[in-house]
Amino acid sequence: YEKDNVHLPYYRSLLTSVRPQIKKELTEAAILKARNEDFEIAEEIFAALRGLEPDDTTTLINSALFYDERATAYRNNGLFEDADACDDQALQYYKIAMQAENPAPDAYFNAGFFYLKQRNFARAKDVFETYLALISSVTDENSSENEQYKKNRAQEIIQDISSRNLEDEQFKAAYDYISSGEEEKGLEEIRAFLEKNPKVWNAWFLLGWGLRRLERFEDAKQAFLKARECEGGDENADTLNELAICQMETGDYDGAEESLIDALSLDPENTKIISNLGFVFLKRGDQAEALKYFQTVLEINPEDKLAKAEVEQLTQEL
């Protein structure tokens, strides 16, 4: 993966002659390492794959997915700056894959979900529509079950974005303001959006998120409760987790536990949710039960710094 190495063509030729299946072997190894969250080695292998075949669209898509999933893992562990850096890397490879001379439809399909996580619904809709255009020549009869599922899923998401008016500029502006630390401006935009779209759970979530960042926990709690009342709002683990944080901060520990248990049923290995359950029991004064949750976090992710610190402190106290 030394891009400027003058002997690179020779090495490529040598490797593919000696081990014709090298691309397949390295890809499988990289994916396995990524799944096991052995991120540094996975990153090196993906870099080697891109050096082996720089224009291979599949490798570019896999690289984007790797950084996308790595960002999620970091964010769940509270490593927000690392997560943002991985998001930037993921976006870079999604863009390269989509701008290829003969782009693979999967580049657009996977990028669509990336933009959904970024709350960039207008861009998500655009890339899902491009995905559908690229596969339009394939009839349902000639599609595999997985291809048919992806086609239907893309159509559902486009319809959902349109029906909720999520591509509205005010919604996008609200998210951009809040995520960049200008919460008051973001709240102004999302309230204006809600006046026109009062039944959109995503908008109530944004309102709650902005209020929670300003530590207006009671107001934020009401916004998240409103999100749960809207169609689709009770099916999102992030909404339930955010609600639980506000319930904890307002002294409603039973409500917080209930919300986190519901969130965990939707996302069973989310260490952020499990950690928050630990904090609920800490606030109740039940250190032994709290310790169990923080230990569970470390079983899933031994590198979780917050859980490590809590386990060390609780072990000493108990």
C-alpha positions in Angstrom: 0.0 0.0 0.0 3.0 2.3 -0.6 1.4 4.3 -3.5 4.7 5.9 -4.6 6.7 2.7 -4.6 8.2 2.3 -8.1 8.1 -1.5 -7.9 4.4 -1.6 -7.2 3.4 -3.1 -10.6 6.0 -5.8 -10.1 4.7 -6.7 -6.6 1.2 -6.8 -7.9 2.2 -9.1 -10.7 4.2 -11.4 -8.4 1.5 -11.7 -5.8 -1.3 -12.5 -8.3 0.9 -15.0 -10.0 2.0 -16.8 -6.9 -1.4 -16.6 -5.1 -4.2 -16.1 -7.7 -6.8 -16.0 -4.8 -5.0 -13.3 -2.9 -7.7 -10.7 -3.3 -10.4 -13.1 -1.9 -8.1 -14.2 0.9 -7.3 -10.7 2.0 -10.9 -9.5 1.7 -12.2 -12.4 3.9 -9.4 -11.7 6.5 -10.1 -7.9 6.6 -13.9 -8.5 7.1 -13.2 -11.0 9.8 -10.8 -8.6 11.6 -13.3 -5.8 11.3 -16.1 -7.9 12.8 -13.8 -8.8 15.7 -13.1 -5.0 16.1 -9.4 -5.6 15.4 -9.5 -2.3 13.5 -5.9 -1.5 13.1 -5.1 -4.8 11.3 -8.3 -4.6 9.3 -7.3 -1.1 8.1 -3.9 -2.3 7.0 -5.4 -5.2 5.0 -7.9 -2.9 3.3 -5.1 -0.5 2.4 -3.2 -3.5 0.9 -6.3 -4.5 -1.1 -6.6 -0.9 -2.5 -2.9 -1.1 -3.4 -3.4 -4.4 -5.1 -6.3 -3.2 -7.3 -6.8 0.6 -6.9 -9.9 0.8 -9.1 -11.7 -2.2 -7.7 -15.2 -1.0 -6.8 -15.9 -3.9 -4.4 -12.8 -3.0 -2.3 -13.7 0.6 -2.3 -17.3 -0.3 -1.0 -15.8 -2.6 1.6 -13.4 0.1 2.7 -16.3 2.5 3.1 -18.4 0.0 5.0 -15.4 -0.7 7.3 -14.9 2.9 8.3 -18.7 3.4 8.5 -19.0 0.5 11.0 -15.9 1.5 12.9 -17.4 5.0 13.4 -20.5 3.4 14.9 -18.4 1.3 17.3 -16.4 4.4 18.4 -19.5 6.5 18.8 -21.2 3.8 20.9 -18.1 3.9 23.2 -18.2 7.7 23.5 -15.2 8.2 21.2 -16.9 11.0 19.2 -13.8 12.6 17.6 -12.5 9.2 16.4 -16.0 8.4 15.1 -16.2 11.6 13.1 -12.8 10.9 11.6 -14.0 7.5 10.5 -17.1 9.0 9.1 -15.0 11.3 6.9 -13.0 8.3 5.7 -16.2 6.3 4.9 -17.6 9.3 3.0 -14.4 9.6 1.0 -14.6 6.0 -0.2 -18.3 6.0 -0.8 -17.8 9.1 -3.1 -14.9 7.4 -5.0 -17.0 4.3 -5.5 -20.0 6.2 -6.7 -17.9 8.3 -9.1 -16.3 5.3 -10.7 -16.6 4.9 -14.5 -18.9 1.9 -14.0 -20.3 2.3 -10.5 -21.7 -0.7 -8.7 -25.3 -0.3 -7.5 -24.3 -1.4 -4.0 -22.1 1.7 -3.7 -25.3 3.8 -3.8 -27.3 1.4 -1.7 -24.8 1.4 1.2 -24.1 5.1 0.8 -27.8 5.7 1.3 -27.7 4.2 4.7 -24.6 6.2 5.6 -26.4 9.4 4.7 -29.4 8.3 6.7 -27.2 7.9 9.8 -25.9 11.4 9.1 -29.6 12.7 9.1 -28.8 14.0 5.6 -32.2 12.7 4.2 -32.1 14.7 1.0 -28.8 13.2 0.0 -30.0 9.7 1.1 -33.0 10.0 -1.1 -30.9 11.0 -4.1 -28.5 8.1 -3.8 -31.3 5.6 -3.2 -33.0 6.9 -6.3 -29.8 6.5 -8.3 -29.5 2.9 -7.0 -33.0 2.1 -8.3 -32.1 3.7 -11.6 -29.0 1.5 -11.9 -31.0 -1.7 -11.3 -34.0 -0.7 -13.3 -33.1 -3.0 -16.2 -33.2 -6.1 -13.9 -36.7 -7.6 -13.8 -38.1 -9.0 -10.6 -38.1 -12.5 -12.2 -34.3 -12.3 -12.7 -33.6 -10.8 -9.3 -32.3 -12.9 -6.3 -34.2 -12.7 -3.0 -31.5 -10.4 -1.6 -31.7 -8.1 -4.7 -35.5 -7.9 -4.4 -35.2 -7.1 -0.7 -32.7 -4.2 -1.4 -35.0 -2.8 -4.1 -38.0 -2.9 -1.9 -36.0 -1.4 1.0 -34.8 1.5 -1.1 -38.3 2.2 -2.3 -39.6 2.2 1.2 -37.0 4.6 2.4 -37.6 7.0 -0.4 -41.3 6.9 0.3 -40.7 7.5 4.0 -38.4 10.5 3.4 -41.0 12.0 1.1 -44.0 11.4 3.2 -42.3 12.9 6.3 -40.9 15.8 4.3 -37.4 15.0 5.8 -35.6 16.5 2.8 -36.9 19.9 3.9 -34.1 22.5 4.2 -35.2 23.5 7.7 -34.8 20.0 9.0 -31.3 19.7 7.5 -30.4 23.1 8.8 -31.6 22.2 12.3 -29.4 19.1 12.3 -26.4 20.9 11.0 -26.7 23.7 13.7 -27.2 21.3 16.6 -24.4 18.9 15.6 -22.0 21.9 15.2 -22.8 23.3 18.7 -25.3 26.0 17.7 -28.2 24.5 19.5 -30.3 27.6 19.8 -30.3 28.2 16.1 -31.1 24.5 15.5 -34.0 24.6 18.0 -35.4 27.6 16.1 -35.2 25.7 12.8 -36.7 22.5 14.1 -39.6 24.2 15.8 -40.5 26.0 12.6 -40.3 22.6 10.8 -42.6 21.0 13.5 -45.2 23.7 13.0 -45.7 22.3 9.5 -44.9 18.6 10.2 -46.1 17.9 13.8 -46.3 14.1 13.4 -42.7 13.5 12.3 -40.8 11.6 15.1 -37.4 12.5 13.7 -38.2 16.2 14.2 -39.2 15.6 17.8 -36.0 13.6 18.3 -34.0 16.5 16.9 -35.8 18.9 19.3 -35.1 16.7 22.2 -31.5 16.2 21.2 -30.9 19.9 21.1 -32.6 20.5 24.4 -30.7 17.7 26.0 -27.4 19.1 24.8 -28.4 22.4 26.5 -29.1 20.4 29.7 -32.8 21.3 29.6 -33.6 17.8 30.6 -37.3 18.1 31.5 -38.1 19.8 28.2 -36.0 17.3 26.3 -37.8 14.4 28.0 -41.1 15.8 26.8 -39.8 16.0 23.3 -38.6 12.4 23.3 -41.9 11.2 24.7 -43.6 13.0 21.9 -41.3 11.3 19.4 -42.4 7.9 20.8 -46.0 8.8 20.2 -45.4 9.4 16.5 -45.4 6.6 13.9 -41.9 4.9 13.9 -40.6 6.8 16.9 -41.0 3.9 19.3 -38.9 1.7 17.1 -35.6 3.6 17.4 -33.0 2.6 20.1 -31.4 6.1 20.0 -34.7 7.8 20.9 -35.2 5.5 23.9 -31.6 5.9 25.0 -31.8 9.7 24.8 -35.1 9.6 26.7 -33.5 7.5 29.4 -30.7 10.0 29.9 -33.3 12.8 30.5 -35.2 10.5 32.8 -32.1 9.8 34.9 -31.2 13.5 35.1 -34.8 14.3 36.3 -34.7 11.6 38.9 -37.1 9.1 37.2 -34.8 6.1 37.6 -37.6 3.5 37.1 -38.6 5.2 33.8 -35.0 5.3 32.7 -34.5 1.6 33.3 -37.7 0.8 31.4 -36.6 2.9 28.4 -33.2 1.4 28.4 -34.6 -2.2 28.5 -36.8 -1.3 25.6 -33.8 0.2 23.7 -31.7 -3.0 24.4 -34.4 -5.2 22.9 -33.9 -3.2 19.7 -30.1 -3.1 19.8 -28.9 -5.9 22.2 -25.1 -5.2 22.0 -25.1 -1.4 22.1 -22.6 -0.7 24.8 -23.8 2.9 25.2 -27.2 1.6 26.3 -25.7 -1.1 28.6 -23.4 1.5 30.2 -26.4 3.8 30.9 -28.2 0.9 32.6 -25.1 0.7 34.9 -25.4 4.5 35.6 -29.1 4.0 36.5 -28.2 1.5 39.2 -25.3 3.7 40.4 -27.7 6.6 40.9 -30.0 4.2 42.8 -27.0 3.3 45.0 -26.9 -0.3 43.8 -23.2 -0.6 43.1 -23.2 -4.4 42.8 -25.8 -4.4 40.0 -24.1 -1.4 38.3 -20.9 -3.4 38.2 -22.5 -6.2 36.3 -23.6 -3.9 33.5 -20.1 -2.3 33.2 -18.5 -5.8 33.1 -20.9 -6.8 30.4 -19.8 -3.8 28.4 -16.2 -4.9 28.7 -17.1 -8.4 27.6 -18.4 -6.9 24.3 -15.7 -4.3 24.0 -12.6 -4.7 26.3 -11.3 -1.3 25.2 -14.3 0.7 26.5 -12.5 3.3 28.6 -15.5 4.5 30.5 -16.6 1.0 31.5 -13.0 0.2 32.5 -12.8 3.2 34.8 -16.2 2.3 36.4 -15.3 -1.4 36.9 -11.9 -0.4 38.6 -13.6 2.1 40.9 -16.5 -0.2 41.8 -14.3 -3.2 42.4 -12.3 -1.1 44.9 -15.3 0.2 46.7 -17.0 -3.2 46.9 
